[in-house]
Amino acid sequence: MSQSDRQQIIFCFILASTALAVAMGIGRFAFTPILPLMIQEGTVHLAQTAWLSSSNYIGYLVGALSLLKSKRHPLFVMLGLTLVTLTTWLASLSSFAWLLVLRFLAGVASAWVLVSISAFAINWLKSRRVVTSGLIYTGVGIGITFTGLICSYFIFQSATVTIAAQSSLSPLSSRLWQYLGVIALLATLLVTFLLAKINSQFASTAAASIAAAKTNPSKAAHTNPTSSSIPPPAKLKLANVLTAYGLFGFGYILPATFLPQIAKQWLSGQSYLLIWPFFGLAAALSVVLSQGLQRRYNNFSLLGVWRVSQIIMAVGTLLPALWQSLAGLMLSSLMVGGTFMVVTMAGLQVAASQVTHYPKYNLSALMTASFAFGQLIGPLTALVATGKNIWLALLPVSAIVLLIGVALLWRPYQHQQSSNHV
């Protein structure tokens, strides 16, 4: 591999992880660490938070569905990042009604980036025979950690500012949205620069491959990793996989949205500020660890990774209902944060392995849409539940739903083939 190829691969990893950090860490999940502060300031009320979350998840569903037949991946990456930047900054100026609209648009943008980056970057890296392409998903955890640390720092600092000084400033939640909007803008400019380089390199490589295939078709067929000489993976029941992924979306979303608020309700002082950065750090490290384990133990299938991770997530989701302490909430953050990106990555790769069996579908978009539908229902259940300790009832429900998803993945093959084929 030439020095130029190595440089292009590094550029692709930076591009994809940065795009995911902005789209997911800011566009999707910045609301989570800012939410307790917004409630404290009176910007929103607890009952309104479920509507804001649901608006975001409806947008996520719409964004995923809009890409079911799209192949213009770089375009939607840039549109999504631009929209994330605008909606993040405008959230600092908006009333509740406008926040509903902005959270919807941020959801659309996040889905555009996730689906398009998953299709574009993974295929680009596979064309370079990079076996660790899944590492791009560390960007999600890095974005969550970075956003969580920024929010925690400013919230902690504001606790030491006098009331007189605070009254002369705009609400801290508004300033945090503005800071994150500026960060999203800078990251979008970086992605734009790298995407231009990657696109030009990808186009020249594709042209060279086509020319080589015309001059020596037998050699091209031999070296092409998608050649028909490689047997396709076993065919899965698409309904099982899609339903399991949707149940994952429902099961994980309550802790992923409300864990800092749960911690603020149950813990004293500022210790709840540790929860969200720790959640993001666990997410980033879990992707690296899972990639390493899969390379070392390649007989452990993607479905196996998905099943085990979702069982761990179910236990972590249930934990805060049984153990209301800093240790219990930190362990829950580790178990849920440390598995949700592994399940996301495994699910999307399982879908990608089925392209030859279901060529008429954009499986990444279908999976994301199923996930979005599941996570949309999660906050809506919080609307019908009442009482101060609604989490004691809702978190066990989430855990049960996650385990039902695992059951659907136990024997999902069309003809009962061994799972080692995936």
N, C-alpha and C positions, 0 to 999 in steps of 0.2 A: 504494500500500500504506500502510495506516494505521500510526501509531506502535504501537498495540496489536498488530497483526499482526507487526511487526518484533520486538517484545519476545517474543511467543510463539515465533517462529522461533528466536531466540537461546536461549530456554529449552529448546526441543527439542534443539538441538545440544549444549547443556551436559548435558542429561539423558542423551542417547544416548552421548556420548563418555565421560561419567563412568561409566555403567553398564558399558560395554565395557572401560574402564580397570580397573575392579574385577574383573569376571568373567574377563578374559583376562590382564591384567597381574599380578593377584594370584592369582585362583583357578586359572588354567591355568599361568602361567609363573613365579610366584614360586619354585617348586620348583627351577628351573634355576639361578639365582644362589646359592641357599642350599645346593644339592647338594654342591659341593666342600667346604663347611664341615662339613656333616653327615658326610661321609666322613672328613674330618680328625679330627673329634671322636669318631668311632666310633659315632655314632648309627645309621648304616646302613653296610652294606658295598657295594662297587661292584657285586657280583653282584645285590644286592637292588634297586638303583636301577632296573633294567629292569622288575622286577615292579611297583614303585611307579608308574613311568611308564605301564606297560600298564594298571594298575588305573584310572588317571586317564582313559586313552583309551577303555577299556571304558565307563566312566561317561559320557563324552562321546557315545559311540555310542548308549547307552541313552537319554540325554537327548534327543538329536536324534530318535530313533525314536518317543519318547513324544509328540512334538509333531506327528506326521505329519498329524493331523486336527484339531489344536487351533487355535482362533481367539482364545483368551483371552490375548492377548499381554501386556498390562500386568500381569496376575496372575502370569504366569510370570517376568516381569522381576523382580518383587519377591520371589517365592519363591526365584529363583536367587541374587539378591544377598544375601538373608538366609542362605541355605545357605553361600554363599562365606564370609561373615563368620564363621559358627560353625565351619566346618571349618578355616579359617585359624588361628583362635585356639586351637582344640583340638589342632592339630598340634604345638603347643609342649609338650603334656603326654603325648603318645602313644608307645607302643611301636611296633615295626615292624608288628605285626599290626593295630593300630588305625590306623596310617598308611595301610595298604592300603585300609581302609574309608573313611577320610577323603578320600583321593585319588580314590576312586571317586565319592563324593558331590560332591566339588568339580568333577569332570568333568561329572556330570549338570547341576549348577548352571550351569556355564559354557556348555554347549550351550543350556540354556533361555534364558539372557540373550541370547546371540548370535542365535539364531533369532528370538526374540520381538522384540528391538530392530530387527533387520533388517526384519521385517515391519511393525512398528508405526511406527517413526520414519521409515523411507523413505516409506511411504504417506502419513503425516501431512505430511511436507515436500513431497511431490509434489502433495498437495491444495492447497498454497500456491504451486505452480509454482516451487519452489526447484530449480534445476538442479544445484546442488552438494551434493545430499543425501549423496553418498558420503563427504563430509568427516567424517561421524560416525565413520568407521573410524580416524581419527587417534587416537581414544581408546585403541585397542589398543597402538599404539606409545608413546603418552604413558604408559600404565600400565606397560609393560615398562621404559621409561627410568626412570620414577620409582622403581619397585621395585628396579631394578638399582643406581641411585645410593644408595638407602638401604642396601641390603645391602653394597655396596662400601665405603661410608663406615664402617659399623660394623666390618666385617671389617678394614679398614685401621687403624682406631683400636685394635682389640683387639690388633694386632701390637705396639703400644707399651706395653701394660699388662703389668706384672710377673706372673710365674707365681703368686706369693702372692695378688695381688689377683684374678686370674682364678679361683682355687680357691674364693673366697668368693662367686662369682656363679653363677647357673644357666648352662648352656651357651648360647653366643651364638646358635646356631641356634634354640633355644627362644625366646629374647628377640626375635629377628627375626620369628618367626611371630606373637608377641603384638603387636608394634608394627604389623605389617601387618593383623592382625585389627582393631585399633582404627581404623586408617585406613579399612578396608573398612566398618566400622560408620558412621563419619562420612559417608562418601560415599553409603552406602545411605540415610541420613536425608535427604541433599540430593536424591537421586533421587526419594524418596517425595514430598517437597514439590513438586518440579517436575512429577512425573507427575500429581499431583492438579490442578495448574493446566492442564496440557496436555489432560488428559482432559475437563475441563469445557469448555474452549474447543473441542475437537474435536467434542464432543457438540452444542454450540450451533451450530457451523458446519454439521454434518451435518443438523440439524433445519431450518436455514435453506435449505439446498440442496434438501431434499425439498419444502419449502413452495414454493420458487421453481419447481421442476419441475412441481408440480401446477398452478400458476397460468399458467405459460408453458412448456409442454413443448418447443416448437420451439426456444426460446432455450436451454433447458437442454441439449438435444442438440447445439446448435451450440458451446456453450462447454465442454462436458464433454470433457476431454482424452482420455478413454478411449472416446469415441464411436466407433461403428462406421464413421464416415466416414474414420478414420485406419486405413490398412492395417496388419494385424499384421506383425510381423517374420517373416523366413523361418523355416520349421520346421527345427529341428535334430534329429539323431538323439540321442535322450535317452540311450541307452546309451553313446554316445561321450563325451558331456559328463560323465555321472556317473562313468564309468571314469577319464577324464582327471583329474577332480577327486580321485578316490580315490588315483590314482598321485601326484598332487601332495602329498596328505597323507602318503604313505609317504616320498616323496623329501625333503621339507623337514624332517621331524620329528627325524631324528638330529642335524643341526647345531642345530636349535632347542631340543633338550633337553640336548645334551651339549657344546655348544661351549665354555662356561666350564670344564667339566671337562677337555676336550681341551687348552684353553689352559693350565690349571694343570699338566697333565702335561708339556707341552712347553716352557713358559716358566719362567724363573727369577724369583724375587722376587714382587712384588704386581702386576705388569703385567697379569696375566690379569683383574684386576678391571675393566679398561677395556672388555672385550669385550661384556658383556651390555648396559650402558647405551648403548653405541654401536649395537648391534643394534636396540634399541628406538627410538633417535633416527632411525636410517635408516628404520625402518618408518613412523614418524609423518610424516616429511618426504616419503616416497615417495608417500603418499596425496595430499598437497597438490599435489605436482608432477604426478602422473598426472591429477588432476582438471583442472589448468590446461592441460596438453597436450591433453586430450580436448576441452576447450572450444575451443581454438585450431585444432586439426586434427581436426574432427569427422568427417572421412572415414576416420579410422583406427578400425576397429571394436573393440568390446570383445574379440572373439576375437583380434584382432591384438595388443591389449595383453596379453592372457593368454599368447599364444604367446611373444612377445618376452620378457616378464618371466620366464617359466618357463625359457627358454634361459639367461638371465643367472643365474638361481638355480642351474641345473645346473652352470654353470662355478664359481660361488661355493661350491657344495657339494663339488666335486672339489678345489678349491684347497688346503685344509689337508693333504690327502694328498700334495701335491706340494711344498708350501712351508711348512715348520714353523718359522715365525718370527712375531714380533709383527706385522710388516707384512702377512704372508700371512693371519693370522687376522683382523686388522682389515679387510682387503679382503674376506675371506669374509663377515664380519659385515655389511659394507656391501651386498654383492651378494645375500645371502640375506635379511637384515633389510629391505633396500630393495625387495624384490620379493614377499615372502610375503603382505603385506597387499594389494598391488596385485592379485595373483592371486586372493586371497580375495574382494576387492571385485568384480573383473571376473567371477569365476565366479558369484557370487550375483546379479549384475545380468543376466548371460546367462540364468540360470535364471528370473529374474523376467520377462524378455522372452518366455518360452515359455509363460506362464500360459494364454494363449488357446488354445494348441495342446494343452496337457495340463491341462485344468481339474479333473480328478479328483485331482490330486496337490498336496501342499504341497511345492513344488519346493525352497524354502529348506531345509526339514527333510530332504528326500531328499539334497540336495547335502551338507549337513552330516553326515548319516549315512554317505555314501560316503567323505567326507573322514576321518571318525572311524575307519572301518574300515581305511583305508589307513595312518593314523598309528598305529593299534594294532599293526600288523604290524611297524613300524619297530623299536621297542624289543625286540620278541621276537627279531629277528634278532641283537641284541646278546647275547642269552642263549645262542644256539648258537655264537656266535663266541668264540674263546678267544685268549689272548695279550695281551701288554702293548700292542701296537700294532694292536688290532683295527680302529681307525679307518682305517688304511691300506687295509684290505680293504672296509669297509662304506661309506665315503663315495663311492668310485667306483660302487658298486652303486646308491646313492641317485641319483647324477647320471644314470646310465643310465635308471633308472625315470622320472625327470623328463622325459627326452628322448622316451621312449616315449609319455608323456602328450601331449607337443607333437605327435607324429605323428598321434595320434588326433584332434587338433583341426584338422588341416590341411584336410580336406574333410569336415566333419561334417554337411552339409546333406542333407535328404531328397531334394531334386531338383536338387542342385548349383547353388543360387542363389549370387549374389555375396555375399561376406561383408560388403559395405558395408550390407546391409540390417539388420544387427544393431545 
